[in-house]
Amino acid sequence: MGKGVRVAVIGGVFAVMVGGAGYGAFNIVSALDGDGGTGGVAAGKKSGPPGTDEVEETTAKFFTAWEKGSAATAASYTNNDAAAEQLLTAFGDDAHITDVKITPGAARGTTVPYTVKAKVAYEGKSKPLSYKSELKVVRGLTTGRALVDWQPSVVHPELRREDTLVTEPSATPPIEAVGRDGSELTKEKYPSLGPVLDALRDKYGEQAGGAPGVELVIRHPGDGAPDTPLLTLAKGKPGKLATTISPSAQAAAEKAVKRFAQSSVVAVKPSTGEVLAVANNRADGFNAAFQGEAAPGSTMKIITAAMLIDNGVTSMNGPAPCPDTAVWQSQTFKNLTDMKPDENASLAHSFMRSCNTAFIKLIDEKPLTDASLAQEAEQRFGLGQDNWKTGIASFDGSVPAVDGPDRAAGAIGQGQVQMSPLNMASVTATAITGAFRQPYLVSPKLDGRELARAQGLRASTAAQLKQMMRLTATRGTAARAMAGLGGDIGAKTGSAEVDGNAKSNSWFTGFRNDVAAAAMTEEGGHGGDAAGPIVAAVLRTGG
C-alpha cells in the first residue's frame, strides 16, 4: 500500500482506507520478544487464540512494514524474526520487488488471505507481479503476543523452507522442449511435466543453443532442485530440445493420474528404452515417477520369477505350491484373505493369482542364496547400481542382498526392496524383450553420456515371463483393469503395505505391444484398484 493507507476491519472484512493520517494510530514499539519476534509487549500475558482485534492489528502492522520494505520491522511481528527478516530482505534486495501493495481479504478466524501486487524492476526492465497467499496469526508462546505464524509461503505461496527469491539473468537459457512428433511440450498443456521441463532446462539449456533472459525465480538451495521461474522480465532465446515424450501418451498419463491423489506413472518403449510419458499427481510437485523410492509389492514377482527360472528352481509350468501361510525364519507370510490354497499350483498359476506363499516357499531352494535376488535385479534387469543416466535425476531401484525375514519379504516386493514407477516400467520392458535398455528422456547423443548396461535375460526366461504376464492380464489379478485392451497385452499387480498407512500402496505394471508402463498410487489399495486403471489408460493410446 502507498502513503497514507490504513487497513481496518469492517464487519469482519478487511478494507483499505486511504487518508492522510498514515499509520499513526498504531504505536510500533520494538522490544525483544521471547517468541522470536520483537515489538510492544502487553502488560499482562494473554492466552487462547488471538481475537479479531489482535488479528487486525498484527496483520496491519506486518503488511505496512512489508509494503515499506522494512524487513526487520515486518519480521518483528512474526514468531520467527530471523528467518522472516532474511526472506523479506531478499524480497526487496535480491528479487528487486518494489511498489508493494497488499490487499487483505475477509479473515477466517485467525487466517487472513491477501493479494500482493507489486513491480519487479531489474536493469531498466520491469513487469507487474500479482499473486495471492494467506497467513495465520497465532499466540506467542512466551509473551502471549499475537504474531504472524512465519512460513516462507507468507511471502509467496510457492516458497518452501530454505527457498529464496532472486531476479537476475537466468542461470540457463530457456528451452523449447519438443516431443517425439516435434510438437512443443509446455507446463500449460502438460501440467505435471513442469518439474521435468525445469530439470531439462537446468541441464540442457546451454547445450540446446539458447540465450538467457531475465527472470524472477524461486531458488531452492536446500534440495539443489533447479530454479522455479515465476516471472519473465526479458525473454531469452529458447533452444530446441528434443525429448522422447509421446504427446498422446503424455496426455493420457496426465488425465489418468488426476483420478487418484498421490499417483505417478511412467511409460517406456521396450524396443528402445525411450520414455514415452511421465506424469505425477502430487501436492508437493515431487517427480515420484522417476525418483520415488517405495516397496513395489507383488510387481516384484516378475524379478523373483526370473530368478527362480534362471537358477533352475522351477519353470512357468513347474511346481509353485500355494498354501495358506508360509513361515520363513520365524516370520509368517500370508495371502489375500479370499485366496484359496492350491498345493498343486504351477509357477504361472501362482504368478497370475499373485500368491505370496508360493514365492516364499521357493526362495529356500538350492542354489539360491541371500544374494540371488540382488544379483538377478542387477545383472539381468540393470537395477540398483546407481548408473542410470536418463537425462534428469532418477532412482535406479534398490534390491539389497539381505538375510533373515527381509530375504523372504524382498521376494514379494516388501522388506528393503525399493522401486519407482520408472524402474518397474523398465522391469516389464526387460521381461518381455529379454534385453535391458536403460530408459532415457533425452538422447545420449546430445551430451555423449553412456547409458547403463546389463546382461539381460535368456530368451527362454523372457518368453516364460511374457506368457505369465499375458495370463495375468487376461485371466488373473490384472484382468479387470486390462479389460478391453487389444493387441498383445500382459500385466502384474501389486500392493505394498507401509507402516502407519491405513491402506496399502497400489502398484501395477503392464505392456501392450511395444509400450510398457507402471504406476503407483499411495494408499490406493490393491494393484488393480488405482494403479491398474492408470496404466491401462496409458497403454490404450498405443504410444
C-alpha positions in Angstrom: 0.0 0.0 0.0 1.1 3.5 -0.7 1.4 6.6 1.6 -1.5 7.3 3.9 -3.2 3.8 3.6 -4.8 2.2 6.6 -6.1 -1.3 7.0 -9.2 -1.9 9.1 -11.9 -4.5 9.7 -15.4 -3.6 8.9 -18.0 -6.2 9.7 -15.3 -8.9 9.7 -14.0 -7.9 6.3 -10.7 -6.1 5.7 -11.0 -2.9 3.8 -8.4 -0.5 2.6 -8.9 3.2 3.6 -6.8 6.0 2.1 -6.2 9.1 4.1 -3.5 11.5 5.3 -3.3 10.0 8.8 -0.9 7.2 7.8 -0.3 4.7 10.5 -0.1 7.0 13.5 -3.0 5.0 15.1 -0.6 2.1 15.6 2.2 2.6 18.1 5.0 0.4 16.8 7.3 -0.3 19.7 10.4 -2.5 19.3 11.3 -4.7 22.3 12.7 -8.2 22.4 10.1 -10.9 22.3 10.8 -14.4 23.5 8.9 -15.9 20.6 11.5 -14.8 18.1 9.8 -11.5 17.2 10.1 -8.0 18.6 7.6 -5.4 19.3 5.3 -4.0 22.1 4.7 -6.4 24.9 1.4 -6.3 26.7 1.4 -5.8 30.5 -0.5 -9.0 31.1 0.2 -12.1 29.1 -2.8 -13.3 27.1 -3.8 -16.8 26.3 -6.1 -18.6 23.8 -6.5 -17.8 20.1 -5.9 -14.2 19.1 -9.1 -12.2 18.9 -10.4 -10.3 15.8 -8.9 -7.0 17.0 -5.5 -8.6 17.6 -5.6 -10.3 14.2 -6.4 -6.9 12.6 -3.7 -5.0 14.4 -0.9 -7.6 13.9 -1.6 -8.1 10.2 -1.9 -4.4 9.6 1.4 -3.7 11.2 3.0 -6.6 9.4 1.6 -5.6 6.0 2.5 -1.9 6.5 6.2 -2.7 7.2 6.4 -5.2 4.4 5.0 -2.6 1.9 7.5 -0.1 3.1 10.4 -2.5 2.6 11.1 -2.5 6.3 12.1 -6.2 6.6 13.3 -6.0 10.2 10.1 -4.3 11.4 7.9 -6.6 9.5 9.8 -9.6 10.9 9.2 -8.3 14.4 5.6 -9.1 14.1 6.3 -12.8 13.4 7.2 -15.7 15.6 10.5 -16.2 13.8 12.0 -12.9 13.2 15.4 -14.2 12.0 14.0 -16.3 9.2 11.4 -13.7 8.3 13.9 -10.9 8.1 16.2 -12.9 5.8 13.4 -13.7 3.3 11.7 -10.3 3.4 15.1 -8.7 2.8 15.7 -10.9 -0.2 12.2 -9.9 -1.4 13.5 -6.4 -2.0 17.2 -6.7 -2.4 17.6 -9.9 -4.4 14.2 -10.2 -6.1 14.1 -6.5 -6.8 10.4 -6.3 -6.0 9.1 -2.8 -5.3 5.9 -0.7 -5.2 4.3 -3.4 -3.0 0.6 -3.1 -2.3 -1.1 -5.7 -0.1 -4.9 -6.0 0.0 -6.3 -8.3 2.7 -9.4 -10.3 2.2 -12.0 -11.5 4.7 -10.4 -13.1 7.7 -11.4 -16.7 8.5 -10.8 -16.7 12.2 -7.1 -16.2 12.6 -6.3 -16.9 8.9 -6.1 -13.9 6.7 -5.9 -14.2 2.9 -4.4 -11.4 0.9 -3.4 -10.2 -2.6 0.1 -8.9 -3.3 0.5 -6.5 -6.2 4.0 -5.2 -7.0 6.6 -4.4 -9.6 9.7 -6.3 -10.4 12.4 -4.0 -11.8 15.9 -5.0 -12.9 18.4 -3.1 -15.0 15.8 -1.0 -16.9 13.4 -3.8 -17.3 10.2 -4.1 -15.2 6.9 -6.0 -15.1 4.0 -6.1 -12.8 3.7 -9.0 -10.3 0.5 -10.2 -8.7 -0.4 -13.3 -6.6 -2.5 -14.4 -3.7 -1.4 -16.0 -0.4 -2.5 -16.2 3.2 -1.1 -16.1 6.7 -2.2 -17.2 10.2 -2.0 -15.2 13.4 -1.0 -17.2 16.5 -0.4 -16.5 20.2 3.2 -16.2 21.1 4.2 -19.0 23.5 6.3 -16.9 25.9 4.8 -13.4 25.6 1.2 -14.1 24.7 1.5 -11.6 21.8 -0.4 -12.0 18.6 2.1 -12.8 15.9 2.2 -13.9 12.3 3.0 -17.6 12.2 6.0 -17.4 10.0 6.2 -19.7 6.9 8.0 -18.9 3.7 4.6 -19.1 1.9 3.7 -15.9 3.7 6.0 -14.1 1.2 4.9 -16.3 -1.8 2.7 -19.4 -1.9 5.2 -21.4 -3.8 8.1 -20.8 -1.4 9.2 -23.7 0.9 11.8 -23.9 3.7 15.2 -22.6 2.6 13.9 -21.2 -0.7 14.5 -17.6 -1.6 13.5 -15.2 -4.4 16.0 -13.8 -7.0 15.7 -11.7 -10.1 18.7 -11.8 -12.4 19.8 -13.1 -15.8 18.6 -16.7 -15.9 21.2 -19.3 -14.9 20.3 -21.2 -18.0 18.6 -20.2 -21.3 15.0 -21.1 -21.9 14.3 -24.3 -23.9 11.6 -25.3 -26.2 11.2 -28.9 -25.3 9.5 -30.9 -28.1 8.0 -34.4 -28.1 8.9 -37.2 -30.5 6.5 -35.8 -33.1 8.1 -32.3 -33.0 5.3 -30.6 -31.1 6.2 -28.3 -28.1 5.8 -29.6 -24.6 4.6 -26.9 -22.2 3.6 -26.7 -18.5 0.3 -25.3 -19.6 -0.6 -28.2 -21.8 1.0 -30.9 -19.6 1.0 -29.5 -16.0 2.8 -32.4 -14.3 5.6 -32.1 -16.7 6.5 -28.8 -15.1 9.3 -30.1 -12.8 10.6 -32.3 -15.6 10.8 -29.4 -18.0 12.6 -27.3 -15.3 15.1 -30.1 -14.8 15.7 -30.4 -18.6 16.2 -26.7 -18.9 18.6 -26.7 -16.0 20.7 -29.5 -17.5 20.4 -28.8 -21.2 19.6 -25.1 -21.6 23.1 -24.1 -22.7 23.6 -27.2 -24.9 20.2 -26.6 -26.7 21.6 -23.3 -28.2 19.5 -20.7 -26.5 20.4 -17.3 -24.9 19.4 -16.4 -21.3 16.7 -13.9 -20.4 15.9 -12.0 -17.1 13.6 -13.8 -14.7 12.2 -13.7 -11.2 12.8 -17.2 -9.9 12.5 -19.3 -6.7 15.9 -20.7 -5.8 16.0 -24.0 -4.0 19.4 -24.2 -2.3 18.1 -26.7 0.3 17.5 -29.6 -2.1 19.5 -28.5 -5.1 16.5 -28.5 -7.4 16.5 -26.3 -10.5 15.1 -22.7 -10.1 11.4 -22.3 -10.5 10.6 -19.4 -12.8 7.8 -17.0 -11.6 8.0 -14.0 -14.0 10.0 -13.3 -17.1 11.1 -9.7 -17.5 13.0 -10.2 -20.7 12.7 -13.3 -22.8 15.8 -15.2 -23.8 16.2 -17.0 -27.0 15.0 -20.6 -26.4 17.0 -23.5 -27.6 15.1 -26.5 -29.0 15.5 -29.7 -27.0 14.2 -33.0 -28.5 12.7 -35.4 -26.0 11.3 -39.0 -26.3 7.9 -38.0 -24.9 4.9 -39.1 -26.9 2.3 -36.3 -26.7 -0.6 -38.7 -26.9 0.7 -41.0 -24.2 1.6 -37.9 -22.1 -1.9 -36.5 -22.4 -3.4 -39.9 -21.4 -1.0 -40.1 -18.4 -1.8 -36.6 -17.3 -5.5 -37.3 -17.4 -5.2 -40.7 -15.7 -3.2 -39.7 -12.7 -5.8 -36.9 -11.9 -8.2 -39.6 -10.9 -6.2 -40.7 -7.9 -4.3 -38.5 -5.5 -0.6 -39.2 -4.9 -0.3 -41.1 -8.2 2.6 -41.4 -10.6 3.1 -43.2 -13.9 5.8 -43.8 -16.5 5.6 -45.4 -20.0 8.6 -46.6 -22.0 9.2 -48.1 -25.4 10.6 -51.6 -24.7 12.4 -51.9 -28.0 14.4 -48.7 -27.4 14.2 -47.6 -23.8 12.7 -44.3 -24.8 10.4 -42.7 -22.1 7.0 -42.0 -23.7 5.3 -40.4 -20.7 5.9 -39.3 -17.2 3.1 -37.9 -15.0 2.6 -37.2 -11.3 -0.4 -36.1 -9.3 1.2 -34.8 -6.1 0.7 -31.8 -4.0 4.5 -31.5 -3.4 5.5 -31.4 -7.0 8.0 -34.2 -6.5 8.7 -36.4 -9.6 8.0 -39.6 -7.8 7.6 -41.3 -11.2 11.3 -41.1 -11.7 12.7 -40.5 -8.2 10.2 -42.3 -5.9 11.6 -45.0 -3.5 8.9 -47.4 -2.3 8.3 -51.1 -1.8 6.7 -52.3 -5.1 4.7 -55.1 -3.7 3.9 -58.1 -5.9 5.1 -56.4 -9.1 8.5 -57.5 -7.8 7.4 -61.1 -8.5 8.5 -60.5 -12.1 12.1 -60.4 -11.0 11.6 -63.1 -8.4 10.1 -65.4 -11.0 13.0 -64.7 -13.3 15.4 -65.6 -10.5 13.6 -68.9 -9.9 13.7 -69.8 -13.6 17.3 -68.7 -14.2 18.5 -70.8 -11.3 16.6 -73.9 -12.3 14.3 -73.9 -9.2 11.2 -74.1 -11.3 9.6 -73.0 -14.5 6.4 -71.5 -15.8 4.8 -74.9 -15.8 6.8 -76.2 -12.9 5.6 -76.5 -9.3 5.0 -73.5 -7.1 2.5 -74.7 -4.4 0.3 -72.0 -2.9 -0.5 -72.8 0.8 -2.5 -70.5 3.2 0.7 -69.5 5.0 4.5 -69.8 4.7 7.0 -69.4 7.5 10.5 -68.1 6.9 12.8 -67.8 9.9 10.0 -67.3 12.4 8.1 -64.8 10.3 4.7 -65.9 8.9 3.6 -64.7 5.5 0.0 -64.9 4.3 -2.0 -64.4 1.1 -5.0 -62.3 0.5 -7.9 -63.4 2.6 -10.0 -64.6 -0.3 -7.3 -66.6 -2.0 -7.9 -70.4 -1.9 -4.8 -72.6 -1.3 -3.6 -74.7 -4.1 -0.8 -77.3 -3.3 -0.7 -78.3 -7.0 -0.2 -74.8 -8.5 2.3 -74.1 -11.2 4.5 -71.0 -11.2 2.3 -69.5 -13.9 -0.8 -70.1 -11.8 0.7 -68.7 -8.6 2.0 -65.7 -10.5 -1.3 -64.8 -12.1 -3.1 -65.2 -8.8 -0.3 -63.3 -7.0 0.2 -66.0 -4.4 2.7 -64.7 -1.8 3.3 -68.1 -0.1 4.4 -69.8 -3.3 7.3 -67.4 -3.8 8.2 -67.5 -0.1 8.3 -71.4 -0.1 10.6 -71.4 -3.1 13.3 -68.9 -2.1 14.9 -71.5 0.2 15.6 -73.9 -2.7 19.2 -74.5 -3.8 21.2 -73.0 -5.3 19.5 -69.8 -4.1 21.4 -67.6 -1.6 20.8 -64.3 0.3 22.4 -62.5 -2.7 20.4 -64.3 -5.5 17.6 -61.7 -5.9 20.0 -58.8 -5.8 22.2 -60.4 -8.5 19.1 -61.1 -10.7 18.0 -57.5 -10.3 21.4 -56.0 -11.1 22.8 -58.4 -13.7 19.6 -59.1 -15.6 17.4 -56.1 -15.1 20.1 -53.3 -14.7 18.8 -52.2 -11.3 20.5 -50.9 -8.1 23.9 -49.8 -9.5 23.3 -46.1 -9.4 24.4 -45.7 -13.0 21.2 -44.8 -15.0 21.5 -41.6 -17.0 18.0 -40.8 -18.1 18.6 -37.1 -18.8 17.2 -35.9 -15.5 17.5 -37.1 -11.9 16.2 -40.6 -11.4 16.3 -43.5 -8.9 17.8 -46.8 -10.1 16.0 -49.1 -7.8 17.4 -50.9 -4.8 17.4 -54.7 -4.2 20.0 -55.3 -1.5 21.4 -58.7 -0.6 19.8 -59.4 2.8 19.2 -62.3 5.2 16.6 -63.1 7.8 12.9 -62.2 7.2 13.8 -59.4 4.8 15.1 -62.0 2.3 11.6 -63.5 2.1 9.9 -60.1 2.2 12.0 -58.9 -0.7 10.8 -61.8 -2.9 7.3 -60.3 -2.8 8.3 -56.7 -3.0 8.4 -55.8 0.7 11.3 -55.6 3.2 14.2 -53.5 1.9 13.3 -53.5 -1.8 12.7 -50.0 -3.2 11.4 -49.1 -6.7 10.0 -46.2 -8.7 7.4 -46.5 -11.4 10.2 -45.8 -13.9 12.1 -48.9 -12.5 9.0 -51.1 -12.8 8.2 -50.0 -16.3 11.8 -50.9 -17.2 11.5 -54.3 -15.5 8.4 -55.1 -17.7 10.3 -53.9 -20.8 13.2 -56.2 -19.9 10.9 -59.1 -19.1 9.1 -59.1 -22.4 12.1 -58.4 -24.7 14.8 -60.2 -22.8 17.1 -57.1 -23.2 17.8 -54.4 -20.6 17.6 -51.0 -22.4 18.1 -48.2 -19.9 15.2 -45.8 -20.0 16.0 -42.3 -21.2 14.2 -39.0 -21.8 16.8 -37.2 -23.9 19.0 -38.9 -26.4 22.5 -39.7 -25.1 23.9 -38.4 -28.4 23.1 -34.8 -27.2 25.7 -34.9 -24.4 27.6 -38.1 -25.0 26.6 -39.7 -21.8 26.9 -43.5 -21.6 23.7 -45.4 -20.8 23.8 -48.2 -18.2 24.1 -51.8 -19.4 23.1 -55.2 -18.1 23.3 -58.8 -19.2 19.5 -59.2 -19.8 17.6 -62.4 -19.8 17.8 -65.7 -21.7 15.3 -65.9 -24.4 13.5 -68.8 -22.7 13.2 -66.9 -19.4 11.8 -63.8 -21.2 9.3 -66.0 -23.1 8.0 -67.5 -19.9 7.8 -64.2 -18.1 5.9 -62.7 -21.0 3.4 -65.6 -21.1 2.8 -65.4 -17.4 2.1 -61.7 -17.6 -0.3 -62.4 -20.5 -2.1 -64.9 -18.4 -2.3 -62.4 -15.5 -3.8 -59.7 -17.8 -6.4 -62.0 -19.3 -7.3 -64.5 -16.5 -5.5 -63.3 -13.3 -5.5 -60.3 -10.9 -4.9 -57.8 -13.7 -7.8 -58.9 -15.9 -10.4 -56.3 -14.7 -8.0 -53.4 -15.2 -6.8 -54.6 -18.6 -10.3 -55.5 -19.9 -11.0 -54.1 -23.4 -7.3 -53.6 -24.4 -6.5 -55.2 -27.7 -3.2 -56.4 -29.1 -0.5 -58.4 -27.2 -1.1 -57.5 -23.5 0.3 -58.5 -20.2 0.5 -57.2 -16.6 1.3 -57.7 -13.0 -0.5 -56.3 -10.0 1.0 -55.4 -6.6 0.0 -53.9 -3.3 2.6 -52.9 -0.7 2.0 -52.5 3.0 3.5 -49.4 4.5 3.8 -48.9 8.3 1.4 -46.3 9.5 -0.8 -46.3 6.4 -4.5 -47.4 6.6 -4.4 -48.8 3.1 -1.6 -50.4 1.0 0.1 -48.7 -1.9 -1.3 -49.7 -5.2 1.2 -50.9 -7.9 0.6 -52.1 -11.4 2.8 -52.7 -14.4 1.8 -53.9 -17.8 2.5 -53.9 -21.6 0.7 -53.6 -24.8 2.6 -54.3 -28.0 5.7 -52.1 -27.8 4.7 -50.0 -24.8 5.3 -50.8 -21.2 4.0 -48.8 -18.3 4.0 -48.8 -14.5 2.1 -46.8 -11.9 1.9 -46.3 -8.1 -0.8 -44.7 -6.0 -0.1 -44.1 -2.4 -2.7 -45.8 -0.2 -4.6 -46.8 -3.4 -5.3 -50.3 -2.2 -5.0 -53.3 -4.4 -2.9 -53.0 -7.6 -5.9 -53.2 -9.9 -7.9 -50.6 -7.9 -6.0 -47.4 -8.7 -2.7 -48.0 -10.4 -4.2 -50.5 -12.8 -6.7 -48.1 -14.5 -3.9 -45.5 -14.8 -1.6 -48.0 -16.6 -4.4 -49.2 -18.8 -5.3 -45.7 -19.8 -1.8 -45.0 -20.9 -1.4 -48.3 -22.8 -4.7 -47.6 -24.6 -3.0 -44.8 -26.5 -0.5 -47.2 -28.0 2.4 -44.7 -27.5 
